[in-house]
Amino acid sequence: MEYDNKIKNIGDKNIAPQSLITWGDFGYEKVDDVNRGQQMAKIKKDDHIFLCKLKEGISNENKFNEEKLINNILIEESQNNKIENDNIVIPKAIELIQSRGFEGIIYEYFNDSTEKYNCPDEEKISILLRVDKFIKSIPFSERLKLFLQKRTVREYHDDIDKCITAENNKIKSMAIELRGLLRVDDFELFDEVLNHGDLDMSNIGYNPKTQKIAIFDLEALCIGNSINALAHCSYQSVLYKIYNSLSDKDKQQMKRWDIIAGADFYKIIESKITEAKSLKQFYGVNMFYALSECYDGLSIKNNDKVLEIELERNADFFYENLKKLNKIAQ
């Protein structure tokens, strides 16, 4: 079965992936849109209900098979080790569908709610921390080691060295600054616990009425420490500020940062970290995220105004964290 993968005006929020997929070609029938931005669909086949999480782009089927295997291993490990689930489930990944420039992963059904995006930032953080705690409680088994990449300090150095070669002087200066600060004892990221790798409100299902949580998109699952997920969540405050600095037209070209992130994420998470070494890691990893986002932006952004705002906001955030890190070191 062949499809036309070229969809015009794909950044327009009015174009929903569901409207571009002929569900009957895959034996499914769409029941309802579930997620704001219409990235999730409630579908059915043979009187069974499923949830499909959609995204733009077509990836290699091997990537899905690996994610499906990791997904199933986590389910088995959590069940075999009788992990306290805190009302959290990992829906089974069942099937990959690809159509007209989009792909969707079919999961066991979970009653997700768009109301999760209307929760106050404090509640969103609480939800994300519950997920992080649950994932970290799963034993790091030999089976998982076969499928996970362990980031090393050497690789962090290599990424920063890559940024030092950037033509943009602002990025180059930030990279040189961080390169000089990076020390194994301050930025050790490998306590051999699991991290989701891409933890935000769009990658979990949540129903405020039942307080139940579902974990999706485990393709970025990785090894790290307690700071990685916290820093990833807190950095979303920068994305939120960047998004709200854009024109309405430019906002349509960006991710839905207005519903995924929160203005107070950073402040709330920072207040929950009290140990000095953890704070150093927190500030250092946030600096790395800011630097990486700037470097990646140079490669993928075709809008000079958006790139300018993104560089400015990330640089401000980088030096804000540097100042705090230096204060601890004194």
N, C-alpha and C positions, 0 to 999 in steps of 0.2 A: 504494500500500500504506500503510495507516494503522496506527499503534500507539498504545497507551495510554502516555503519557509520565509518568504519575504512579506512581512506585514508592515504597512505604512503607519506612521504616527504611533509607534508602539509605546512611546512614553505618555501618551494621553491617558489619563485615568479613566476616561469614559469607555476605553476599550477593555473589556473583560475577557480573560483567557477562556472562560466558559463559553462565551459566544463564538469563539473561533474553533472550538473542538466539536466534532461530530461524535457525540458519545456513543451512538449506536454502532459506529464502526468497531468499537471495542467491547460491545455487548453490554454497555451500561446505559442507564437513563438518569439524567440529572433531576434531582428532587428539589434542591434549593441552593442558593448562595449562602455561605456560612460566615465568611470573614470579610471585614471592611476592606475595600480595595479588591474584593472578589478574587482572592488568591486561594480560597478553599471552596470546595463544592461538596455538597451532600449528594451522593449518587447511590444507585441500587442496581443489583443484578440478581435475578432469580429470587426475589423477595428478601434478599440480604442487603443491609445498608452498609455503606462504606464512606470514608472521607478521602477526598483527593486534594493534595496540596500541590498547587501549580506554580511554575516559575517560567520566566522567559529563557529561551535558549535550549539547545539540544546537546546532551552530554553522551559520553560513551556508556553503553549498557553495562560494561564491566564495572564502572563506577557505582552504578545502582546495585549490582550484585554484591559488591563489597559492603556497601552501606546496609543492604538487607541482612547480610551475614553478621555484621557488627550489631545491628539492631536486635537480631535474634539471640546473639550471644549475651548481650546485656540483659535481655528478658530472662534467659535461663540462669545467668549468674545471680541476678537479684532474687529469683525464686528459690534456687538451690541453697543460697546462703541465708534465706529467710530475712532479707533486708526489710527493715521497717519502712513502709512505702509512703507514709504521710499523705495518703490519698493521691498518690502519684502513680501513673501508669505509663508504660512504653507500648503504644499500639504497634502491632506487627505490620511491617512493610510487606505488601503482598505482590504488587505488580507495578511496572513502569509503563506509562503510555507516552507517546510522542506524536505531536500533531501541529502542523502549521507554525513552526517556530517556538512552540511551547512543549514542556513536558510536565507530567504529573506523576506523583507517587501515590498509589492507592494504599490506604491504611485501613486497619480495623476502625470501625466508627467510634468517634469520640464526640460528645455533645459540646463543641466549642461555642463560645459566645463573643460577639463583638464588644460586649460590655467590658471586657478585660482592658480595652484601650481607654475607657473612661475612668478607670480606677486612679486614685491619687498616686503620685510618685512613690510615696512611702509604701503603699500596698503593692505596687508593681515590684519594687525592690524586694519586698518580703516574699513574693511569689518566686522571683528569680533565685533568691537565696535558698528557698526550699528545694528547687530543682538542683542547684549546685551541691547542696548538702547530700541529697539523695544519690547523685552520680558519684560523688566522692566516697560514699559508703560502700560502693560495689567493689569487691576485691579485684585487684589488678592481676588477672589470671594469665597463664601462659598463652591461652587461646587469643586473648586480646593483644598480647605483645606481638603476635604475628601480623596484626593488621594496623597497628598504630605507629606513627612516626614520632620519635622522641626528639624534640628540639633541643639542641645543645647550645652551650654558651658560644661555641665556635661558630655556629650558624647565625646566632645573633650578631656576632662581630662581622661576619660576612655581609649580612644585610645592611648593617650600618656603613661598612666600607663601600658598598654599592651606592649608598646615598651620598657619600663623600664625593663621588665622581659626578654627581648631578651638576648640570650647567646652571641651575638656579642657585644663586648665592645664599639665599635664605635657608634653603634645604641643606646646602653644604655646611653652613655654619652650625646648624642644629646637629647635624651628624657628627661633626668634629667635637662638639661639646659633649654629646652622649658617649662617643667613643672613648673620650678621656675619663669618663666617670664609670664606665662599665667594669665591674669587678665581680668575680665569681661569688665572693662572700656576700655581696650586696644584692645581686640580681639572680641568685640561684633559683631556677624555675622547675626543678625536677625532684619533687618529693615523692614521685611515683604514685600520684593519685590521679584519678580520671577527671577531665574537664570536658564540658560540652563542646567548647571550641568556637561556638557562634551563638552564645546565649543572649537572646533578646525576646521581646514579647511576640514577635512574628513567628518564632520557632518553637513556641509552646502553645498548647491549647489550654484554656482555662474557663471554667464556668463559675462565676461568683456565687450563684445560688447554691451549688453543691460543694464549692471549694475544691473541686477535683481538678487535677492538672495532668496534661498529657505532654510527653516529650517527643518532638519531631526533629528532623534534619540532623541526624547524628553523623553525617558524612565528615564533619570537622572534629569529631571526637579525638582528643589528644591527651598526652601526659603532661601534667604541670603541677602547680601547687595551689594553695588556697587563694592566692592573689590573682591568678590569671583571669578567672571568670569575673571577679569583682572589678578588676581594671577594665575588662571588656565592657561590662555594664556601665561603669562610671563614665567611660569615654563617650558613650552615647549622648551625654549632655552637650558635647561639642557638636555632634551631628545635628542635634536639635537646634542649637544656636545658629549653625550654618544654614539650616533649612529655613529658619524664620528670618534670615537676612536676605533671602532671595525674592525675586519678583514672582508673581503668580505663575507667569509663563515658565520661568526656570524651575519652579517647584515641581511642575509636572514632569520634568525630565529626571528628577532625582528619586531616590528611594523614598518610601513613605515614612520619613524620619519623624514626622509630626505625631504619628501614632505609635511608633516603635520605641522611640526614646522619650526622655523626660528632662526637663530643665534642671531639676534638682537631684538627678541621679548621683552625680559626682559628690555633691555636698553630703548627701545622706550616707553613702557608702564610706566616704572618708571618716565620718563621725563614728563609724562602727569598728574602725581599726585602731587599736591602742598600742600594740607592741611596736617598738622602734624599727626593728628589722623589717617587719611586714609593711610598715609605712614607707620605708625606703624602696622596697620592691614595688609597692603600689604606685609611687610617684615615678619610679624608673620605667615600669611597664607602660604607664600612661604616656610618658615621653616617647617611648618607642612606637606606640600606636599613632601618635600625632605625626611623628616623622614618617612612618610608613604610609600613612594616608596622603601626606603631601607628595611623596615620591610617586605613589601609584596614580595620584591625580594628574601628574604631568603626562602620564602615559595614556590615560583613558578619557580625560575630559576634552571635549571639543568646544567648550564654552568658556571663553577667556574670563568673563565676569564671574562665573561660578568658581573657576579655579582661583581667581584673585581672592575672593571671599574665603574660600576653603584654606588657602595658604595663610591668610592673615589670622583666621580664628585658630588654626592649629598651631601656628607659631606662638600666639599669645598663651595658649594652653600649655605648650611645651615649656616655655620659660616660667610660667606660673608654678609648674611642678618642679622645675629645676631649683627655683628659689626655696621651695619648701623642703626639698631634699637636702640642699646645702645647709639649711637651718638645723636639720636633725644632726647633720655630720659635725656641726660646730661643738 
